[in-house]
Amino acid sequence: MRSKMSKKVIKVERTKNFIVKDYKDPPKKEVKGYRTKKLPNGVLVTVAILRKTGPRGGKTEVVNIKKPRGKRDAGK
């Protein structure tokens, strides 16, 4: 079973090729670096790698998600 992401979206931006959803960044002193992962369906997920475990026990936190604009989104 998949869990739903509980973070709130701060900003939604439409670019030429992507729909970008930005989430709240963790404090800079807790971040080691950032990584971007491309999923098989073309979605790009950027995560912050934390120095210690996060509030929910993980060591990464989602920073933004970029979904490619397809034929379905072109008319909107």
Contact map, one row per residue, 1 for C-alpha under 8 A:
1110000000000000000000000000000000000000000000000000000000000000000000000000
1111000000000000000000000000000000000000000000000000000000000000000000000000
1111100000000000000000000000000000000000000000000000000000000000000000000000
0111110000000000000000000000000000000000000000000000000000000000000000000000
0011111000000000000000000000000000000000000000000000000000000000000000000000
0001111100000000000000000000000000000000000000000000000000000000000000000000
0000111110000000000000110000000000000000000000000000000000000000000000000000
0000011111000000000000110000000000000000000000000000000000000000000000000000
0000001111110000000011110000000000000000000000000000000000000000000000000000
0000000111110000000011110000000000000000000000000000000000000000000000000000
0000000011111000000011100000000000000000000000000000000000000000000000000000
0000000011111100001111000000000000000000000000000000000000000000000000000000
0000000000111110001110000000000000000000000000000000000000000000000000000000
0000000000011111111100000000000000000000000000000000000000000000000000000000
0000000000001111111100000000000000000000000000000000000000000000000000000000
0000000000000111110000000000000000000000000000000000000000000000000010000000
0000000000000111111000000000000000000000000000000000000000000000000110000000
0000000000000111111100000000000000000000000000000000000000000000011110000000
0000000000011110111110000000000000000000000000000000000000000000011110000000
0000000000011110011111000000000000000000000000000000000000000001111000000000
0000000011111000001111100000000000000000000000000000000000000001110000000000
0000000011110000000111110000000000000000000000000000000000000011100000000000
0000001111100000000011111000000000000000000000000000000000000111000000000000
0000001111000000000001111100000000000000000000000000000000000010000000000000
0000000000000000000000111110000000000000000000010000000000000010000000000000
0000000000000000000000011111011000000000000000010000000000001000000000000000
0000000000000000000000001111111000000000000000000000000000000000000000000000
0000000000000000000000000111111000000000000000000000000000000000000000000000
0000000000000000000000000011111000000000000000000000000000000000000000000000
0000000000000000000000000111111100000000000000000111000000000000000000000000
0000000000000000000000000111111111000000000000011110000000000000000000000000
0000000000000000000000000000011111000000000000011110000000000000000000000000
0000000000000000000000000000001111100000000000011100000000000000000000000000
0000000000000000000000000000001111110000000001111000000000000000000000000000
0000000000000000000000000000000011111000000001111000000000000000000000000000
0000000000000000000000000000000001111100000111100000000000000000000000000000
0000000000000000000000000000000000111110000111000000000000000000000000000000
0000000000000000000000000000000000011111011110000000000000000000000000000000
0000000000000000000000000000000000001111111110000000000000000000000000000000
0000000000000000000000000000000000000111111000000000000000000000000000000000
0000000000000000000000000000000000000011111000000000000000000000000000000000
0000000000000000000000000000000000000111111100000000000000000000001100000000
0000000000000000000000000000000000000111111110000000000000000000111100000000
0000000000000000000000000000000000011110011111000000000000000000111000000000
0000000000000000000000000000000000011110001111100000000000000111110000000000
0000000000000000000000000000000001111000000111110000000000000111100000000000
0000000000000000000000000000000001110000000011111000000000011111000000000000
0000000000000000000000001100001111100000000001111100000000011110000000000000
0000000000000000000000000000001111100000000000111110000000111000000000000000
0000000000000000000000000000011110000000000000011111110000111000000000000000
0000000000000000000000000000011100000000000000001111100000100000000000000000
0000000000000000000000000000010000000000000000000111110000100000000000000000
0000000000000000000000000000000000000000000000000111111111110000000000000000
0000000000000000000000000000000000000000000000000101111111111000000000000000
0000000000000000000000000000000000000000000000000000111111000000000000000000
0000000000000000000000000000000000000000000000000000111111000000000000000000
0000000000000000000000000000000000000000000000000000111111100000000000000000
0000000000000000000000000000000000000000000000000000111111111000000000000000
0000000000000000000000000000000000000000000000001111110011111000000000000000
0000000000000000000000000000000000000000000000111100110001111100000000000000
0000000000000000000000000100000000000000000000111100010001111110000000000000
0000000000000000000000100000000000000000000011110000000000011111100000000000
0000000000000000000001111000000000000000000011110000000000001111100000000000
0000000000000000000111100000000000000000000011100000000000000111110000000000
0000000000000000000111000000000000000000001111000000000000000111111000000000
0000000000000000011110000000000000000000001110000000000000000001111100000000
0000000000000000011100000000000000000000011100000000000000000000111110000000
0000000000000000111000000000000000000000011000000000000000000000011111000000
0000000000000001111000000000000000000000000000000000000000000000001111111100
0000000000000000000000000000000000000000000000000000000000000000000111111100
0000000000000000000000000000000000000000000000000000000000000000000011111110
0000000000000000000000000000000000000000000000000000000000000000000011111111
0000000000000000000000000000000000000000000000000000000000000000000011111111
0000000000000000000000000000000000000000000000000000000000000000000011111111
0000000000000000000000000000000000000000000000000000000000000000000000111111
0000000000000000000000000000000000000000000000000000000000000000000000011111
